[in-house]
Amino acid sequence: MPVPAVIAGAAGEFARNTGSLQKAVAGLTPEQWLTRPSDHSNHVTWIVGHLIWGRHALINRIGGSWSCPGLEIFARSAKLDESCSYPSSETLQAMWRDSAAALDSALCNLTPEALAAPAPPGPPSPDGKVSGFIGVLAWHETYHLGQVAYLRSWLGHSGLFG
């Protein structure tokens, strides 16, 4: 079933982000995944983990089902912990690819009634509906993808789109 028109823009953004993140992390060394510009910023590992956590939360809040244990260290309001043993870059990339398929399936299976239902608690929804909630989470993901793109450049790699 195709993605409903009311969320087509958000679904397109998620699809573009899937490919863009893969491009953004291409060529990064395992050490670079854990490098931070300052003690007050996150590294690529934490940001990518947070994006996967966000997709996991979205999929399961809109009626899909995708399990990915260990994501609580990347949850909303969680802080980077230098003493934590984070998943490897390979593991995170595999989780990202898996999340893409699960998210696409969940978005395609939403009914008009489900999209018009009141938004779940959490991030705000501009229209108070599930459809608006999905749009906000697409924006949230793109925001964090920009952080990964910045870190990629800061680490000396080519720009994401240039």
N, C-alpha and C positions, 0 to 999 in steps of 0.2 A: 504494500500500500504506500502511496506517495506521502510525503510530509504535508500536513495540512497547511493551507495558504497563510493562515494567521501566524504561523511560526516559521515560515519558509526563510525569512531573513536570518533568524537566529540559527536555524539548522545549517544554512549556508556558511555562517560565521564559524560554527563549530567545525564544519568540514574543512574550511580553509585553515583554521587553527591546527587541525590534526597534521596537515602537511607542513605548515609553517613551523610548528614545534620541532618536527623531525629535522627540518633544515637548520633551525636555530641551534640544535645540539650537535649537528654533524661536525666531526673533527675535534670536538672537545676531549681533552684527556680526562681520565678519572680524577686527577688532582684539580683540574679546572672546574669540574662539577662541584667541588667543595671549596672553592676560593671565593672570598667575599671582599668587596671594596672597603668595608669597615666593619667594626663590631656591631654596628646598628643596622646592618642589612643582611639579607638572606643570600644564600648561594643557589646555584642552578638546581642542585639536588632538592633543596627544600621547596623551591618554587614549582618545579615539575611535580613533585609529590603532592603539593597543595592543589595543583590543577587536576590531578588524578582523583584526589579526595573530593573535589568539587563535582567532577563528573559522576563519581560513585554516588554522592548524595543526590544529585539531580536524577540520575537513572532510577534510583530506588524511590524517590519522592513522586515520580510521575507514573509509577506502575510497572516499571521495568524491573529486572532483577539482574544484578551483577555483584558478585562477591569478590572482594579484594582485601584480605586480611592485612592488618598492620598499618592502615592509613590514618589511624587516630593521631599519630605524631604530626600529621600535616593538617589537622582539622582547623576550622575557623577559630581564630584567636589563639591557636597554638603558637608557641615561640620556638625558634630554632634553638636546639640544645647541642652544644659542641660535644657533650659526652655521649650523645645518642649514636647508635649504630644504624645509619641510614642505609636503605637499599642501594645496590649498585646502579650505575648508569644503565647497564644492560637490562636489569630487572625493571627499572622505571620505564625504559623505552618499550619493553614488552607489555607492561601494564597499560601504557598509553595507547598502543595499537589495539589491545583488547577492549579498552574503554571506548574507542572510536566505533567499533562494530556494535557494542552494546548500546551506546547512545543513539546511533542511527536507527537501530531497531526500535528502541523505546519511543523516539520522536515520531517514527512512521506509524506506530500503533496507537497514537493518541486519537481519541474521538473528539468531535466538536464539543460534546458535553464535558469531557474531562478538561479540555482547554478553557472552557468557560467557568469551571468550578473555582471557588475561592482559593487564592494562593495559600500554600502552606506557610507556617511560621518560619521566620528566618529573614533572608534578604528581602528587601522591599519589592513590591510589584507595582509598577506605575498605574496599572488598571485594576489591581486587586485580584486578578485572575491568575490561573496557572500559566496562561499564555504570556503574560507580562513577566512573571517569575522566570520563565525560560529565557526571555529576552535579557533580563538583568544578569543572569548567569552566563550568557554568551558574552556580554560586555565584560563581566568580571574575568572571564577566561582570557579575553583579548588584552585586557589591562596587564595581567600577569605575564602573558606572552611577550608584551613589550618590555617587561623587566628582563626576561631571558635574552631578548634581542640586544638590549643595552649591555648586559653582562658579557655576551658573546663579543661585542665590539670592544668593550673594556679589556677583555682578555687577549685582544690582539687579532681576532679573527675578522673576516670580511663581514660587512653588514648583511642583514637578512634579505633585503630586497634590492641592494645596490650593486 
